[in-house]
Amino acid sequence: MEISDLHTASAYSKLLGIEPVSLGDGVAEARLTMGEHLLNRGQGMHGGAIFSLLDIAMGLACTSVHG
């Protein structure tokens, strides 16, 4: 499975700007570049964005093994 195919399959990851970096046998790496749309009131990255990054990376890792 190609990384680009997995990335384009998720409208939510595109909305946030999450990009897959590497994908292996049960392992995935993704990145999320800080942007104004991700800021919380304290001018840091919103916790929801951080956990979405984690959730999407975990989903990619699972998909790499289980399809």
C-alpha positions, -999 to +999 in steps of 0.1 A: +000+000+000+015+034-010+016+062+015+001+087-009-030+064-013-035+063+025-031+100+028-056+109+002-081+085+017-086+107+048-103+140+043-097+148+080-059+143+078-059+167+048-080+192+067-055+193+096-025+191+073-012+157+086+013+141+063+025+105+064+063+102+065+070+065+066+050+033+068+063-001+077+052-034+092+030-021+120+049+011+123+040+046+109+054+081+112+034+112+104+040+149+108+018+179+115+033+213+108+021+240+132-004+265+116-027+291+128-057+268+124-042+245+150-036+271+178-054+270+211-061+301+232-026+299+247-010+300+212+001+264+215-010+235+194-045+224+203-046+191+222-072+178+198-048+183+169-021+164+188-044+135+196-057+135+160-021+131+148-016+102+172-049+086+161-041+089+124-006+076+129-019+046+148-045+040+121-019+040+094+003+016+114-027-008+119-036-005+082+000-014+072-005-048+089-042-056+086-051-037+054 
